[in-house]
Amino acid sequence: MIREGPVGCAGAGNASGWMQDAEFLLFLQHFKRQVKPTVDQKCLLLLDNHASHISIQAIDFCKENGIVLLSFPPHCIHKLQPLDRAVFGPFKKMINKATDNWMRNHPGRTMTIHYILGIVKEAFPLSVTDKNAIAGFSCTGISPFNRNIFTAVDYAPSSVTDRPLQVNREVSPNDMLISSDATSSIQVDPSTPVGDLPTSVDQNVHRTHSNDLSNKSNNNDQSPAVQNIPDLISATTDLLSAN
C-alpha cells in the first residue's frame, strides 16, 4: 500500500477506518525513529484528546523514550493546533491538484487506495514545508508564546449557555420544615409528640409528619414522634373494635 509513498513513510490500517491504540503506537515508534528523543533530551508532542492517544501502552512508551505528551483543551484545536492552522489547508489543496493531474493522466481508470500514496508523495513536499510548520506554531501562540491568542470575540458564543454558579447550602439539623397541602402551611418540629400534631378534625389540614432532610439515621435514632406511632396505631385499632 505504501510502495509509491514518500521516502521514509510508514503505513497501517484498521477496519474501523480510524486510528486505534495499536496504530498510534506504531506512529510513536516511527516518530521516535525520526526525531530520536531520549530521556535526557526530551521532545514535546502536541496532540488532541482522541482515545487512541491516551492509552496506557502509548503513555508508557513515551515515558520510556523521552516523549512528553501535551494535549489541547477540548474544542480548541481550531485555534491551537499548528497543523490545522497552517499545514493541512495547503496540503489539501495540493492533494486536490495532484488528484486532478492523476485523473487527466489516467483517463478511464478508477482510483483505488493503492494510488493514494503516490498522490501524497506529490503533494507532501509542496505543502508540508518548514515555512508552513513555523507559521503554524506562530499563529497559534505556541512559539513565540502569546497568551492573548484568544480574544473576547472567541469567548462570546459561550455566553449563550452561561449559567449562574450553584452553591449547595448545608441544612441545619435544627431547621424546622414546612408541612403543607393546597390550603395550609404549618411548621412542624420533628420532636413534636404525636398527640400535639394537627389532627384530621381540621378539614383544611392533612396530618403530615416531616423528617429533617439531613436526618439519615437508622430506626434506632428516630424521633419520639416516630417511636410513638405503633402506640397510636394500636389505640386506633382498639377504638375501631369497640365501635
C-alpha positions as a Markdown table, in Angstrom:
| # | Residue | x | y | z |
|---|---|---|---|---|
| 1 | Met | 0.0 | 0.0 | 0.0 |
| 2 | Ile | 2.9 | 2.4 | 0.6 |
| 3 | Arg | 5.1 | 1.3 | -2.3 |
| 4 | Glu | 4.7 | 4.7 | -4.0 |
| 5 | Gly | 4.6 | 6.8 | -0.8 |
| 6 | Pro | 7.1 | 9.5 | 0.4 |
| 7 | Val | 10.5 | 8.3 | 1.3 |
| 8 | Gly | 10.7 | 7.0 | 4.8 |
| 9 | Cys | 6.9 | 6.8 | 5.3 |
| 10 | Ala | 5.1 | 4.2 | 7.3 |
| 11 | Gly | 1.6 | 2.8 | 7.0 |
| 12 | Ala | -1.0 | 1.0 | 9.0 |
| 13 | Gly | -4.7 | 0.2 | 8.5 |
| 14 | Asn | -7.7 | -0.5 | 10.7 |
| 15 | Ala | -11.1 | -2.0 | 9.7 |
| 16 | Ser | -12.8 | 0.9 | 11.5 |
| 17 | Gly | -11.3 | 3.5 | 9.3 |
| 18 | Trp | -10.0 | 5.4 | 12.3 |
| 19 | Met | -6.7 | 5.4 | 14.2 |
| 20 | Gln | -6.8 | 3.0 | 17.2 |
| 21 | Asp | -4.4 | 2.2 | 20.1 |
| 22 | Ala | -2.3 | -0.2 | 18.0 |
| 23 | Glu | -1.9 | 2.2 | 15.1 |
| 24 | Phe | -1.0 | 5.2 | 17.3 |
| 25 | Leu | 1.7 | 3.1 | 19.0 |
| 26 | Leu | 3.1 | 2.3 | 15.5 |
| 27 | Phe | 3.1 | 6.1 | 14.8 |
| 28 | Leu | 5.0 | 6.7 | 18.1 |
| 29 | Gln | 7.6 | 4.2 | 17.1 |
| 30 | His | 8.0 | 5.8 | 13.7 |
| 31 | Phe | 8.2 | 9.3 | 15.4 |
| 32 | Lys | 10.9 | 8.1 | 17.7 |
| 33 | Arg | 13.0 | 6.8 | 14.8 |
| 34 | Gln | 12.7 | 10.1 | 13.0 |
| 35 | Val | 13.1 | 12.6 | 15.9 |
| 36 | Lys | 15.4 | 10.4 | 18.1 |
| 37 | Pro | 14.4 | 11.8 | 21.6 |
| 38 | Thr | 15.9 | 10.4 | 24.7 |
| 39 | Val | 15.1 | 10.6 | 28.4 |
| 40 | Asp | 17.8 | 13.3 | 28.8 |
| 41 | Gln | 16.8 | 15.2 | 25.7 |
| 42 | Lys | 13.0 | 15.1 | 25.7 |
| 43 | Cys | 10.8 | 16.0 | 22.8 |
| 44 | Leu | 7.4 | 17.7 | 23.2 |
| 45 | Leu | 4.5 | 16.2 | 21.2 |
| 46 | Leu | 1.3 | 18.2 | 20.9 |
| 47 | Leu | -1.9 | 16.3 | 20.2 |
| 48 | Asp | -5.7 | 16.2 | 20.8 |
| 49 | Asn | -7.6 | 14.0 | 23.3 |
| 50 | His | -8.5 | 11.2 | 20.9 |
| 51 | Ala | -8.9 | 8.0 | 22.9 |
| 52 | Ser | -6.1 | 6.3 | 21.0 |
| 53 | His | -3.7 | 9.0 | 22.1 |
| 54 | Ile | -4.1 | 8.3 | 25.8 |
| 55 | Ser | -3.8 | 4.5 | 26.0 |
| 56 | Ile | -1.6 | 3.0 | 28.8 |
| 57 | Gln | 0.7 | 1.5 | 26.2 |
| 58 | Ala | 1.2 | 4.8 | 24.4 |
| 59 | Ile | 1.9 | 6.7 | 27.6 |
| 60 | Asp | 4.3 | 4.1 | 28.9 |
| 61 | Phe | 6.2 | 4.1 | 25.6 |
| 62 | Cys | 6.5 | 7.9 | 25.7 |
| 63 | Lys | 7.8 | 7.9 | 29.3 |
| 64 | Glu | 10.4 | 5.3 | 28.4 |
| 65 | Asn | 11.6 | 7.2 | 25.3 |
| 66 | Gly | 11.6 | 10.9 | 26.4 |
| 67 | Ile | 8.4 | 11.9 | 24.6 |
| 68 | Val | 6.4 | 14.5 | 26.5 |
| 69 | Leu | 2.7 | 14.4 | 25.6 |
| 70 | Leu | 0.7 | 17.6 | 25.9 |
| 71 | Ser | -3.0 | 17.5 | 24.8 |
| 72 | Phe | -5.1 | 20.5 | 23.8 |
| 73 | Pro | -8.2 | 21.5 | 25.8 |
| 74 | Pro | -11.4 | 20.3 | 24.3 |
| 75 | His | -12.9 | 22.3 | 21.3 |
| 76 | Cys | -9.7 | 24.4 | 20.9 |
| 77 | Ile | -7.7 | 22.7 | 18.2 |
| 78 | His | -9.2 | 25.2 | 15.6 |
| 79 | Lys | -7.1 | 27.8 | 17.4 |
| 80 | Leu | -4.2 | 25.8 | 18.9 |
| 81 | Gln | -3.3 | 23.0 | 16.5 |
| 82 | Pro | -0.4 | 24.1 | 14.3 |
| 83 | Leu | -1.2 | 21.5 | 11.7 |
| 84 | Asp | -4.9 | 22.7 | 11.4 |
| 85 | Arg | -3.9 | 26.3 | 11.2 |
| 86 | Ala | -1.0 | 26.3 | 8.7 |
| 87 | Val | -0.3 | 22.9 | 7.2 |
| 88 | Phe | -3.5 | 20.8 | 6.5 |
| 89 | Gly | -5.1 | 23.6 | 4.4 |
| 90 | Pro | -2.2 | 23.8 | 1.9 |
| 91 | Phe | -1.8 | 20.0 | 2.0 |
| 92 | Lys | -5.5 | 19.5 | 1.0 |
| 93 | Lys | -5.1 | 22.0 | -1.9 |
| 94 | Met | -2.1 | 20.1 | -3.2 |
| 95 | Ile | -3.9 | 16.8 | -2.8 |
| 96 | Asn | -6.8 | 18.0 | -4.9 |
| 97 | Lys | -4.4 | 19.3 | -7.5 |
| 98 | Ala | -2.4 | 16.1 | -7.6 |
| 99 | Thr | -5.7 | 14.1 | -7.8 |
| 100 | Asp | -6.8 | 16.1 | -10.8 |
| 101 | Asn | -3.5 | 15.6 | -12.5 |
| 102 | Trp | -3.7 | 11.8 | -11.9 |
| 103 | Met | -7.2 | 11.6 | -13.4 |
| 104 | Arg | -6.1 | 13.6 | -16.5 |
| 105 | Asn | -3.1 | 11.3 | -17.0 |
| 106 | His | -5.2 | 8.1 | -16.4 |
| 107 | Pro | -8.5 | 8.6 | -18.3 |
| 108 | Gly | -11.0 | 5.8 | -17.8 |
| 109 | Arg | -9.1 | 4.3 | -14.8 |
| 110 | Thr | -10.6 | 4.0 | -11.3 |
| 111 | Met | -8.5 | 5.5 | -8.5 |
| 112 | Thr | -8.1 | 2.9 | -5.7 |
| 113 | Ile | -6.4 | 3.1 | -2.3 |
| 114 | His | -3.2 | 1.8 | -3.8 |
| 115 | Tyr | -2.8 | 5.1 | -5.7 |
| 116 | Ile | -3.3 | 7.4 | -2.8 |
| 117 | Leu | 0.3 | 7.3 | -1.5 |
| 118 | Gly | 1.6 | 8.3 | -4.9 |
| 119 | Ile | -0.7 | 11.3 | -4.8 |
| 120 | Val | 0.5 | 12.1 | -1.3 |
| 121 | Lys | 4.1 | 11.8 | -2.4 |
| 122 | Glu | 3.5 | 14.6 | -5.0 |
| 123 | Ala | 1.5 | 16.9 | -2.6 |
| 124 | Phe | 3.5 | 16.4 | 0.6 |
| 125 | Pro | 6.8 | 18.3 | -0.3 |
| 126 | Leu | 4.8 | 21.2 | -1.7 |
| 127 | Ser | 2.7 | 21.8 | 1.4 |
| 128 | Val | 4.4 | 20.3 | 4.5 |
| 129 | Thr | 7.3 | 22.8 | 4.4 |
| 130 | Asp | 9.4 | 24.4 | 7.1 |
| 131 | Lys | 7.8 | 27.7 | 6.4 |
| 132 | Asn | 4.3 | 26.4 | 7.0 |
| 133 | Ala | 5.3 | 24.5 | 10.1 |
| 134 | Ile | 6.9 | 27.6 | 11.7 |
| 135 | Ala | 3.8 | 29.7 | 10.7 |
| 136 | Gly | 1.6 | 27.1 | 12.5 |
| 137 | Phe | 3.5 | 27.5 | 15.8 |
| 138 | Ser | 3.5 | 31.2 | 15.4 |
| 139 | Cys | -0.2 | 31.8 | 14.6 |
| 140 | Thr | -1.3 | 29.5 | 17.5 |
| 141 | Gly | 0.7 | 31.5 | 20.0 |
| 142 | Ile | 2.8 | 28.5 | 20.9 |
| 143 | Ser | 6.2 | 29.8 | 19.7 |
| 144 | Pro | 6.8 | 32.6 | 20.2 |
| 145 | Phe | 4.4 | 32.3 | 23.2 |
| 146 | Asn | 1.3 | 34.5 | 23.1 |
| 147 | Arg | -1.1 | 34.1 | 26.0 |
| 148 | Asn | -3.6 | 36.5 | 24.3 |
| 149 | Ile | -4.3 | 34.3 | 21.3 |
| 150 | Phe | -7.9 | 34.0 | 22.4 |
| 151 | Thr | -9.8 | 37.3 | 22.4 |
| 152 | Ala | -13.2 | 38.3 | 23.8 |
| 153 | Val | -14.8 | 37.5 | 20.5 |
| 154 | Asp | -13.7 | 33.9 | 20.8 |
| 155 | Tyr | -15.5 | 33.5 | 24.1 |
| 156 | Ala | -18.7 | 35.3 | 23.0 |
| 157 | Pro | -20.6 | 32.2 | 21.8 |
| 158 | Ser | -20.2 | 30.5 | 25.2 |
| 159 | Ser | -22.2 | 33.3 | 26.8 |
| 160 | Val | -25.4 | 31.7 | 25.4 |
| 161 | Thr | -25.0 | 28.8 | 27.7 |
| 162 | Asp | -23.6 | 30.5 | 30.7 |
| 163 | Arg | -25.4 | 29.5 | 34.0 |
| 164 | Pro | -25.0 | 31.1 | 37.5 |
| 165 | Leu | -22.9 | 29.1 | 39.9 |
| 166 | Gln | -24.9 | 26.8 | 42.0 |
| 167 | Val | -23.9 | 26.8 | 45.7 |
| 168 | Asn | -25.1 | 23.9 | 47.9 |
| 169 | Arg | -26.2 | 25.0 | 51.4 |
| 170 | Glu | -26.0 | 22.7 | 54.3 |
| 171 | Val | -29.3 | 22.1 | 56.1 |
| 172 | Ser | -29.0 | 22.6 | 59.8 |
| 173 | Pro | -30.3 | 19.6 | 61.9 |
| 174 | Asn | -32.4 | 22.0 | 64.0 |
| 175 | Asp | -34.1 | 23.6 | 60.9 |
| 176 | Met | -37.9 | 23.3 | 61.1 |
| 177 | Leu | -39.6 | 22.0 | 58.0 |
| 178 | Ile | -42.8 | 23.2 | 56.4 |
| 179 | Ser | -45.6 | 20.6 | 56.1 |
| 180 | Ser | -48.3 | 21.9 | 53.7 |
| 181 | Asp | -51.2 | 21.0 | 51.4 |
| 182 | Ala | -53.1 | 23.1 | 49.0 |
| 183 | Thr | -54.9 | 25.0 | 51.8 |
| 184 | Ser | -52.4 | 25.4 | 54.7 |
| 185 | Ser | -48.8 | 25.9 | 55.7 |
| 186 | Ile | -47.8 | 24.7 | 59.2 |
| 187 | Gln | -44.4 | 24.5 | 60.8 |
| 188 | Val | -43.8 | 21.1 | 62.5 |
| 189 | Asp | -40.9 | 20.4 | 64.8 |
| 190 | Pro | -39.6 | 16.8 | 64.3 |
| 191 | Ser | -39.6 | 16.3 | 68.1 |
| 192 | Thr | -43.3 | 17.2 | 68.5 |
| 193 | Pro | -45.3 | 14.4 | 70.3 |
| 194 | Val | -47.9 | 12.7 | 68.1 |
| 195 | Gly | -50.7 | 13.9 | 70.3 |
| 196 | Asp | -49.8 | 17.5 | 69.6 |
| 197 | Leu | -49.7 | 17.1 | 65.8 |
| 198 | Pro | -52.5 | 18.5 | 63.7 |
| 199 | Thr | -55.5 | 16.2 | 63.6 |
| 200 | Ser | -57.9 | 15.3 | 60.9 |
| 201 | Val | -60.7 | 17.3 | 62.8 |
| 202 | Asp | -59.5 | 20.3 | 60.9 |
| 203 | Gln | -60.5 | 19.5 | 57.3 |
| 204 | Asn | -58.1 | 22.1 | 55.9 |
| 205 | Val | -55.0 | 20.3 | 57.3 |
| 206 | His | -53.7 | 16.8 | 56.4 |
| 207 | Arg | -51.8 | 15.0 | 59.2 |
| 208 | Thr | -48.2 | 15.0 | 57.9 |
| 209 | His | -45.0 | 14.1 | 59.7 |
| 210 | Ser | -42.0 | 15.8 | 58.1 |
| 211 | Asn | -38.5 | 14.5 | 58.9 |
| 212 | Asp | -35.4 | 16.7 | 58.7 |
| 213 | Leu | -33.8 | 16.4 | 55.3 |
| 214 | Ser | -30.4 | 16.0 | 56.8 |
| 215 | Asn | -31.6 | 13.1 | 59.1 |
| 216 | Lys | -30.2 | 9.9 | 57.5 |
| 217 | Ser | -30.1 | 7.8 | 60.7 |
| 218 | Asn | -31.5 | 4.4 | 61.2 |
| 219 | Asn | -34.6 | 3.4 | 63.0 |
| 220 | Asn | -32.8 | 3.3 | 66.4 |
| 221 | Asp | -32.3 | 7.1 | 66.2 |
| 222 | Gln | -35.9 | 8.0 | 65.3 |
| 223 | Ser | -37.5 | 11.0 | 67.0 |
| 224 | Pro | -40.1 | 10.5 | 69.8 |
| 225 | Ala | -42.9 | 11.2 | 67.4 |
| 226 | Val | -41.9 | 8.3 | 65.2 |
| 227 | Gln | -41.4 | 6.0 | 68.1 |
| 228 | Asn | -44.9 | 6.6 | 69.4 |
| 229 | Ile | -46.6 | 5.7 | 66.1 |
| 230 | Pro | -47.0 | 2.0 | 67.0 |
| 231 | Asp | -48.9 | 3.0 | 70.2 |
| 232 | Leu | -51.1 | 5.3 | 68.1 |
| 233 | Ile | -52.0 | 2.6 | 65.6 |
| 234 | Ser | -52.8 | 0.2 | 68.5 |
| 235 | Ala | -55.1 | 2.7 | 70.2 |
| 236 | Thr | -56.8 | 3.4 | 66.9 |
| 237 | Thr | -57.4 | -0.3 | 66.3 |
| 238 | Asp | -58.9 | -0.8 | 69.8 |
| 239 | Leu | -61.2 | 2.2 | 69.2 |
| 240 | Leu | -62.5 | 0.7 | 65.9 |
| 241 | Ser | -63.1 | -2.7 | 67.5 |
| 242 | Ala | -65.1 | -1.1 | 70.3 |
| 243 | Asn | -67.3 | 0.7 | 67.8 |
